[in-house]
Amino acid sequence: MPIQRFFTKKITEVSEEDQLGYICQLFKMAHSDGHMDECEYHFILKVAQRLEIEVDFESLHRQLTTITFDQSSHQKYGFDLLFDLSWLMLVDGEVDDRELQLGAEIASQMGYFESNVKEIVTAIGEQKKMGLPPLEIKEKLKTQFAN
């Protein structure tokens, strides 16, 4: 492992506050159907681990009604947020209309067509059934939908 890795700053680094905002969007999506099940909880934990941040679910639950969409999220996260939100809709095995509605609203605010959300959710579901890994699915969809 090269030692320079420990001294170089990632160009794509995002602040902890922005990363927490990312998690907040996922948390809000998980609750949009009225509850957060164990699969959604674990998915959000995995994303938090990927972002290398700790999440206080109790605090997020208390703040649930005040979580809003950050307009600059598209510039910070681009397609990644839309993909994770779409994937989250599928983890509990059911896609609720309220989840699709919230996803469409967020997609619209990010500059995507609202209809893209349903297309992305459907494509993720189909490609998961084919056994494709999440990163491969994401890259395929990114080339198709990223604006």
N, CA, C and O of each residue as an XYZ file, in Angstrom:
588
protein
N       0.858     -1.175      0.000
C       0.000      0.000      0.000
C       0.904      1.239      0.000
O       1.708      1.418      0.915
N       0.777      2.088     -1.016
C       1.627      3.285     -1.086
C       1.319      4.255      0.057
O       0.160      4.528      0.371
N       2.380      4.761      0.662
C       2.211      5.681      1.790
C       1.641      7.033      1.355
O       1.012      7.723      2.157
N       1.854      7.416      0.098
C       1.333      8.696     -0.398
C      -0.187      8.771     -0.267
O      -0.763      9.854     -0.156
N      -0.818      7.612     -0.281
C      -2.284      7.560     -0.169
C      -2.778      8.228      1.106
O      -3.874      8.788      1.127
N      -1.986      8.175      2.160
C      -2.396      8.747      3.440
C      -2.256     10.267      3.470
O      -2.812     10.926      4.349
N      -1.518     10.822      2.515
C      -1.254     12.252      2.537
C      -1.944     13.014      1.410
O      -1.885     14.243      1.368
N      -2.579     12.317      0.523
C      -3.258     12.995     -0.579
C      -4.726     13.157     -0.260
O      -5.374     12.238      0.241
N      -5.233     14.313     -0.549
C      -6.643     14.612     -0.310
C      -7.437     14.235     -1.551
O      -7.042     14.553     -2.673
N      -8.537     13.568     -1.346
C      -9.387     13.203     -2.469
C     -10.000     14.456     -3.076
O     -10.469     15.342     -2.362
N      -9.991     14.516     -4.391
C     -10.574     15.663     -5.075
C     -12.082     15.673     -4.883
O     -12.696     16.737     -4.801
N     -12.673     14.497     -4.811
C     -14.129     14.396     -4.715
C     -14.632     14.404     -3.278
O     -15.791     14.074     -3.028
N     -13.774     14.776     -2.332
C     -14.194     14.774     -0.936
C     -15.391     15.698     -0.723
O     -15.478     16.792     -1.282
N     -16.289     15.219      0.091
C     -17.484     15.977      0.427
C     -17.488     16.116      1.939
O     -17.077     15.202      2.654
N     -17.950     17.257      2.424
C     -17.933     17.492      3.868
C     -18.834     16.502      4.598
O     -19.748     15.921      4.014
N     -18.558     16.324      5.880
C     -19.367     15.420      6.695
C     -20.817     15.896      6.742
O     -21.742     15.084      6.760
N     -21.009     17.205      6.761
C     -22.370     17.755      6.766
C     -23.112     17.365      5.485
O     -24.289     17.006      5.527
N     -22.418     17.438      4.352
C     -23.045     17.051      3.090
C     -23.328     15.555      3.046
O     -24.355     15.129      2.516
N     -22.418     14.755      3.602
C     -22.632     13.319      3.649
C     -23.825     12.979      4.532
O     -24.610     12.087      4.213
N     -23.955     13.691      5.635
C     -25.110     13.474      6.500
C     -26.395     13.878      5.772
O     -27.431     13.235      5.939
N     -26.330     14.929      4.974
C     -27.480     15.325      4.162
C     -27.890     14.230      3.193
O     -29.079     14.007      2.963
N     -26.915     13.556      2.635
C     -27.154     12.429      1.729
C     -27.921     11.337      2.477
O     -28.920     10.810      1.986
N     -27.432     11.012      3.676
C     -28.086      9.997      4.504
C     -29.493     10.446      4.893
O     -30.417      9.634      4.931
N     -29.655     11.727      5.181
C     -30.985     12.255      5.531
C     -31.981     12.026      4.405
O     -33.136     11.684      4.661
N     -31.548     12.211      3.156
C     -32.437     11.980      2.024
C     -32.865     10.515      1.970
O     -34.032     10.214      1.721
N     -31.922      9.610      2.205
C     -32.256      8.186      2.223
C     -33.203      7.859      3.379
O     -34.144      7.079      3.225
N     -32.937      8.468      4.539
C     -33.769      8.245      5.717
C     -35.205      8.717      5.449
O     -36.171      8.040      5.802
N     -35.322      9.870      4.829
C     -36.654     10.393      4.513
C     -37.376      9.472      3.520
O     -38.576      9.229      3.648
N     -36.631      8.965      2.529
C     -37.224      8.040      1.561
C     -37.695      6.770      2.270
O     -38.785      6.271      1.992
N     -36.877      6.250      3.182
C     -37.236      5.025      3.892
C     -38.521      5.196      4.691
O     -39.272      4.238      4.874
N     -38.775      6.401      5.161
C     -39.975      6.660      5.968
C     -41.161      7.169      5.139
O     -42.246      7.367      5.686
N     -40.977      7.379      3.862
C     -42.053      7.973      3.060
C     -43.280      7.080      2.958
O     -44.375      7.572      2.684
N     -43.119      5.772      3.174
C     -44.279      4.877      3.137
C     -44.868      4.645      4.530
O     -45.729      3.784      4.710
N     -44.399      5.420      5.514
C     -44.965      5.353      6.854
C     -44.139      4.576      7.865
O     -44.418      4.627      9.063
N     -43.122      3.854      7.396
C     -42.266      3.106      8.315
C     -40.932      2.781      7.636
O     -40.809      2.841      6.413
N     -39.949      2.440      8.452
C     -38.658      1.995      7.921
C     -38.449      0.568      8.396
O     -38.397      0.304      9.598
N     -38.330     -0.350      7.446
C     -38.134     -1.736      7.862
C     -36.643     -2.059      7.998
O     -35.786     -1.224      7.706
N     -36.355     -3.255      8.434
C     -34.981     -3.660      8.735
C     -34.081     -3.620      7.493
O     -32.917     -3.235      7.596
N     -34.596     -4.008      6.335
C     -33.794     -3.984      5.105
C     -33.388     -2.553      4.752
O     -32.249     -2.307      4.354
N     -34.308     -1.624      4.897
C     -34.001     -0.220      4.618
C     -32.977      0.315      5.616
O     -32.055      1.042      5.245
N     -33.146     -0.045      6.860
C     -32.216      0.354      7.918
C     -30.799     -0.116      7.584
O     -29.845      0.658      7.670
N     -30.669     -1.378      7.205
C     -29.350     -1.933      6.888
C     -28.762     -1.308      5.620
O     -27.551     -1.105      5.535
N     -29.600     -1.006      4.650
C     -29.106     -0.344      3.441
C     -28.520      1.027      3.784
O     -27.442      1.386      3.310
N     -29.231      1.779      4.602
C     -28.742      3.107      4.994
C     -27.439      2.975      5.778
O     -26.528      3.784      5.604
N     -27.344      1.975      6.627
C     -26.092      1.729      7.359
C     -24.937      1.439      6.398
O     -23.826      1.931      6.595
N     -25.198      0.646      5.364
C     -24.160      0.325      4.382
C     -23.702      1.583      3.642
O     -22.509      1.772      3.406
N     -24.650      2.429      3.283
C     -24.287      3.675      2.601
C     -23.458      4.550      3.532
O     -22.469      5.147      3.105
N     -23.850      4.631      4.793
C     -23.095      5.424      5.773
C     -21.674      4.876      5.916
O     -20.720      5.646      6.022
N     -21.535      3.569      5.919
C     -20.203      2.966      5.978
C     -19.398      3.324      4.739
O     -18.208      3.625      4.832
N     -20.040      3.291      3.588
C     -19.365      3.656      2.333
C     -18.880      5.100      2.386
O     -17.802      5.424      1.887
N     -19.693      5.967      2.998
C     -19.337      7.381      3.130
C     -18.415      7.638      4.318
O     -17.908      8.744      4.505
N     -18.210      6.589      5.115
C     -17.349      6.647      6.293
C     -17.829      7.679      7.320
O     -17.049      8.476      7.842
N     -19.157      7.636      7.596
C     -19.723      8.493      8.637
C     -20.598      7.649      9.550
O     -21.081      6.584      9.165
N     -20.792      8.142     10.759
C     -21.679      7.480     11.706
C     -23.044      8.150     11.640
O     -23.151      9.355     11.413
N     -24.074      7.357     11.840
C     -25.440      7.857     11.749
C     -26.159      7.628     13.067
O     -26.139      6.523     13.610
N     -26.792      8.672     13.579
C     -27.603      8.580     14.784
C     -29.067      8.507     14.342
O     -29.704      9.532     14.097
N     -29.585      7.288     14.245
C     -30.942      7.092     13.738
C     -31.993      7.735     14.638
O     -33.007      8.229     14.145
N     -31.767      7.735     15.939
C     -32.730      8.365     16.847
C     -32.828      9.860     16.566
O     -33.925     10.417     16.529
N     -31.695     10.505     16.369
C     -31.682     11.930     16.065
C     -32.369     12.202     14.726
O     -33.144     13.149     14.600
N     -32.080     11.367     13.733
C     -32.728     11.535     12.429
C     -34.236     11.366     12.544
O     -35.003     12.086     11.905
N     -34.648     10.413     13.361
C     -36.086     10.189     13.527
C     -36.760     11.412     14.153
O     -37.869     11.782     13.766
N     -36.090     12.031     15.116
C     -36.655     13.238     15.745
C     -36.729     14.393     14.749
O     -37.601     15.254     14.868
N     -35.833     14.421     13.776
C     -35.764     15.516     12.805
C     -36.480     15.196     11.492
O     -36.428     15.988     10.551
N     -37.134     14.065     11.423
C     -37.718     13.583     10.173
C     -38.581     14.620      9.465
O     -38.480     14.775      8.249
N     -39.417     15.323     10.196
C     -40.328     16.284      9.574
C     -39.614     17.538      9.063
O     -40.180     18.296      8.276
N     -38.384     17.757      9.502
C     -37.663     18.960      9.075
C     -36.631     18.676      7.991
O     -35.956     19.596      7.530
N     -36.494     17.416      7.575
C     -35.533     17.085      6.522
C     -36.053     17.603      5.197
O     -37.145     17.240      4.760
N     -35.265     18.452      4.561
C     -35.627     18.998      3.252
C     -34.548     18.636      2.247
O     -33.453     18.215      2.622
N     -34.858     18.799      0.979
C     -33.899     18.511     -0.075
C     -32.968     19.691     -0.263
O     -33.411     20.835     -0.368
N     -31.682     19.410     -0.303
C     -30.668     20.427     -0.525
C     -30.486     20.581     -2.040
O     -30.053     19.645     -2.713
N     -30.815     21.748     -2.566
C     -30.752     21.984     -4.011
C     -29.375     21.714     -4.603
O     -29.269     21.361     -5.778
N     -28.335     21.871     -3.820
C     -26.992     21.661     -4.359
C     -26.588     20.185     -4.344
O     -25.465     19.851     -4.723
N     -27.487     19.303     -3.912
C     -27.163     17.877     -3.873
C     -26.817     17.322     -5.249
O     -25.968     16.439     -5.372
N     -27.470     17.838     -6.277
C     -27.189     17.340     -7.623
C     -25.731     17.601     -7.987
O     -25.068     16.737     -8.560
N     -25.237     18.783     -7.656
C     -23.855     19.098     -7.967
C     -22.902     18.277     -7.105
O     -21.827     17.895     -7.567
N     -23.278     18.004     -5.869
C     -22.399     17.265     -4.960
C     -22.400     15.772     -5.270
O     -21.352     15.128     -5.219
N     -23.554     15.223     -5.585
C     -23.688     13.778     -5.696
C     -24.100     13.286     -7.068
O     -23.874     12.124     -7.408
N     -24.699     14.158     -7.854
C     -25.127     13.743     -9.175
C     -26.050     12.545     -9.141
O     -26.985     12.477     -8.342
N     -25.774     11.618    -10.008
C     -26.625     10.444    -10.189
C     -26.571      9.502     -8.987
O     -27.509      8.734     -8.770
N     -25.490      9.545     -8.200
C     -25.343      8.623     -7.068
C     -26.525      8.671     -6.114
O     -27.023      7.628     -5.691
N     -26.978      9.870     -5.771
C     -28.103     10.005     -4.852
C     -29.378      9.430     -5.457
O     -30.118      8.710     -4.786
N     -29.632      9.742     -6.709
C     -30.832      9.234     -7.364
C     -30.799      7.703     -7.432
O     -31.823      7.050     -7.233
N     -29.637      7.140     -7.708
C     -29.490      5.685     -7.757
C     -29.752      5.066     -6.386
O     -30.507      4.100     -6.273
N     -29.128      5.621     -5.343
C     -29.320      5.066     -3.998
C     -30.762      5.205     -3.534
O     -31.289      4.302     -2.885
N     -31.401      6.307     -3.853
C     -32.815      6.472     -3.496
C     -33.670      5.421     -4.208
O     -34.583      4.844     -3.617
N     -33.363      5.183     -5.484
C     -34.116      4.199     -6.264
C     -33.867      2.788     -5.739
O     -34.794      1.985     -5.635
N     -32.608      2.490     -5.409
C     -32.274      1.164     -4.867
C     -32.990      0.948     -3.535
O     -33.500     -0.137     -3.256
N     -33.015      1.995     -2.726
C     -33.664      1.911     -1.416
C     -35.143      1.560     -1.547
O     -35.691      0.855     -0.700
N     -35.786      2.045     -2.598
C     -37.202      1.737     -2.798
C     -37.421      0.233     -2.960
O     -38.488     -0.282     -2.626
N     -36.422     -0.460     -3.468
C     -36.560     -1.878     -3.777
C     -36.151     -2.825     -2.644
O     -36.522     -3.999     -2.662
N     -35.398     -2.335     -1.665
C     -34.810     -3.258     -0.686
C     -35.831     -3.977      0.184
O     -35.553     -5.073      0.671
N     -36.999     -3.392      0.391
C     -37.995     -4.073      1.222
C     -38.931     -4.956      0.400
O     -39.863     -5.553      0.941
N     -38.684     -5.038     -0.895
C     -39.479     -5.915     -1.755
C     -40.722     -5.281     -2.339
O     -41.368     -5.871     -3.206
N     -41.069     -4.092     -1.882
C     -42.260     -3.404     -2.385
C     -41.917     -1.950     -2.674
O     -41.246     -1.285     -1.885
N     -42.384     -1.474     -3.807
C     -42.206     -0.061     -4.130
C     -43.549      0.618     -3.890
O     -44.524      0.378     -4.602
N     -43.574      1.456     -2.887
C     -44.787      2.168     -2.504
C     -44.955      3.410     -3.388
O     -43.970      4.026     -3.795
N     -46.204      3.768     -3.677
C     -46.471      4.966     -4.487
C     -45.909      6.229     -3.842
O     -45.475      7.145     -4.541
N     -45.915      6.280     -2.504
C     -45.367      7.454     -1.809
C     -43.856      7.549     -2.009
O     -43.306      8.646     -2.093
N     -43.194      6.408     -2.084
C     -41.757      6.404     -2.359
C     -41.498      6.926     -3.772
O     -40.611      7.752     -3.989
N     -42.277      6.436     -4.718
C     -42.121      6.911     -6.101
C     -42.389      8.402     -6.206
O     -41.685      9.110     -6.926
N     -43.398      8.884     -5.494
C     -43.731     10.305     -5.507
C     -42.569     11.147     -4.971
O     -42.172     12.133     -5.592
N     -42.031     10.751     -3.818
C     -40.898     11.482     -3.245
C     -39.688     11.396     -4.168
O     -38.996     12.392     -4.377
N     -39.430     10.221     -4.717
C     -38.318     10.053     -5.656
C     -38.469     10.950     -6.871
O     -37.494     11.541     -7.335
N     -39.699     11.056     -7.395
C     -39.958     11.914     -8.554
C     -39.735     13.385     -8.209
O     -39.186     14.141     -9.011
N     -40.163     13.785     -7.012
C     -39.958     15.174     -6.581
C     -38.471     15.503     -6.476
O     -38.021     16.546     -6.950
N     -37.717     14.603     -5.850
C     -36.277     14.828     -5.694
C     -35.591     14.825     -7.061
O     -34.733     15.665     -7.335
N     -35.975     13.873     -7.915
C     -35.383     13.809     -9.256
C     -35.630     15.104    -10.021
O     -34.731     15.625    -10.683
N     -36.838     15.614     -9.927
C     -37.187     16.864    -10.602
C     -36.330     18.017    -10.093
O     -35.856     18.837    -10.880
N     -36.132     18.080     -8.789
C     -35.312     19.141     -8.203
C     -33.852     19.001     -8.602
O     -33.107     19.981     -8.605
N     -33.440     17.771     -8.941
C     -32.061     17.529     -9.356
C     -31.876     17.735    -10.852
O     -30.756     17.650    -11.356
N     -32.963     18.006    -11.565
C     -32.862     18.249    -12.995
C     -33.161     17.037    -13.859
O     -32.909     17.066    -15.064
N     -33.693     15.975    -13.272
C     -34.080     14.786    -14.029
C     -35.576     14.844    -14.298
O     -36.314     15.558    -13.618
N     -36.010     14.094    -15.286
C     -37.439     13.959    -15.518
C     -38.023     13.077    -14.417
O     -37.399     12.103    -13.996
N     -39.207     13.420    -13.959
C     -39.848     12.633    -12.902
C     -40.027     11.181    -13.318
O     -39.917     10.276    -12.490
N     -40.303     10.956    -14.604
C     -40.513      9.594    -15.100
C     -39.241      8.750    -15.025
O     -39.315      7.521    -15.031
N     -38.081      9.394    -14.956
C     -36.819      8.653    -14.862
C     -36.773      7.771    -13.629
O     -36.179      6.694    -13.668
N     -37.383      8.200    -12.539
C     -37.318      7.435    -11.297
C     -37.947      6.059    -11.484
O     -37.344      5.048    -11.124
N     -39.126      6.012    -12.031
C     -39.788      4.726    -12.234
C     -38.973      3.855    -13.196
O     -38.861      2.645    -12.995
N     -38.411      4.462    -14.229
C     -37.582      3.717    -15.174
C     -36.335      3.167    -14.489
O     -35.944      2.027    -14.743
N     -35.708      3.962    -13.625
C     -34.508      3.524    -12.923
C     -34.839      2.405    -11.944
O     -34.112      1.415    -11.866
N     -35.927      2.552    -11.198
C     -36.343      1.522    -10.243
C     -36.624      0.210    -10.980
O     -36.199     -0.857    -10.539
N     -37.333      0.293    -12.088
C     -37.643     -0.904    -12.874
C     -36.366     -1.545    -13.410
O     -36.199     -2.763    -13.340
N     -35.473     -0.724    -13.941
C     -34.213     -1.249    -14.490
C     -33.355     -1.894    -13.404
O     -32.760     -2.946    -13.635
N     -33.285     -1.279    -12.227
C     -32.522     -1.869    -11.123
C     -33.106     -3.234    -10.767
O     -32.369     -4.209    -10.621
N     -34.432     -3.300    -10.627
C     -35.083     -4.562    -10.289
C     -34.801     -5.651    -11.311
O     -34.510     -6.789    -10.942
N     -34.885     -5.314    -12.590
C     -34.632     -6.296    -13.644
C     -33.184     -6.757    -13.646
O     -32.903     -7.947    -13.788
N     -32.265     -5.809    -13.489
C     -30.844     -6.156    -13.542
C     -30.396     -6.903    -12.288
O     -29.482     -7.725    -12.348
N     -31.040     -6.618    -11.144
C     -30.748     -7.394     -9.925
C     -31.152     -8.852    -10.132
O     -30.436     -9.763     -9.717
N     -32.303     -9.070    -10.776
C     -32.774    -10.429    -11.037
C     -31.802    -11.183    -11.944
O     -31.681    -12.404    -11.848
N     -31.110    -10.456    -12.821
C     -30.136    -11.070    -13.723
C     -28.816    -11.358    -13.004
O     -27.912    -11.972    -13.570
N     -28.715    -10.904    -11.745
C     -27.529    -11.185    -10.963
C     -26.388    -10.192    -11.140
O     -25.262    -10.466    -10.727
N     -26.665     -9.051    -11.745
C     -25.608     -8.057    -11.925
C     -25.287     -7.380    -10.598
O     -26.193     -7.114     -9.809
N     -24.012     -7.098    -10.340
C     -23.639     -6.412     -9.096
C     -24.077     -4.947     -9.119
O     -24.189     -4.346    -10.188
N     -24.324     -4.377     -7.942
C     -24.815     -2.996     -7.866
C     -23.965     -1.973     -8.620
O     -24.511     -1.093     -9.285
N     -22.649     -2.075     -8.528
C     -21.802     -1.092     -9.214
C     -21.942     -1.168    -10.727
O     -21.915     -0.145    -11.411
N     -22.090     -2.366    -11.241
C     -22.278     -2.524    -12.688
C     -23.632     -1.952    -13.116
O     -23.739     -1.278    -14.141
N     -24.650     -2.230    -12.322
C     -25.979     -1.682    -12.614
C     -25.915     -0.157    -12.615
O     -26.446      0.505    -13.507
N     -25.258      0.379    -11.600
C     -25.153      1.830    -11.465
C     -24.459      2.451    -12.674
O     -24.922      3.461    -13.205
N     -23.367      1.861    -13.104
C     -22.631      2.414    -14.250
C     -23.457      2.356    -15.527
O     -23.435      3.294    -16.324
N     -24.183      1.263    -15.727
C     -25.051      1.150    -16.907
C     -26.124      2.241    -16.893
O     -26.365      2.910    -17.898
N     -26.759      2.401    -15.734
C     -27.837      3.386    -15.634
C     -27.300      4.816    -15.688
O     -27.963      5.718    -16.200
N     -26.114      5.008    -15.164
C     -25.520      6.351    -15.177
C     -25.332      6.822    -16.616
O     -25.617      7.978    -16.930
N     -24.862      5.950    -17.482
C     -24.662      6.346    -18.882
C     -26.006      6.607    -19.574
O     -26.092      7.414    -20.499
N     -27.035      5.922    -19.118
C     -28.354      6.080    -19.734
C     -29.084      7.328    -19.224
O     -29.751      8.012    -20.001
N     -28.962      7.632    -17.916
C     -29.786      8.682    -17.324
C     -29.034      9.913    -16.866
O     -29.644     10.972    -16.720
N     -27.747      9.821    -16.635
C     -27.018     10.975    -16.109
C     -27.119     12.138    -17.082
O     -26.994     11.981    -18.297
N     -27.352     13.323    -16.498
C     -27.498     14.499    -17.366
C     -26.381     15.465    -17.157
O     -26.341     16.512    -17.804
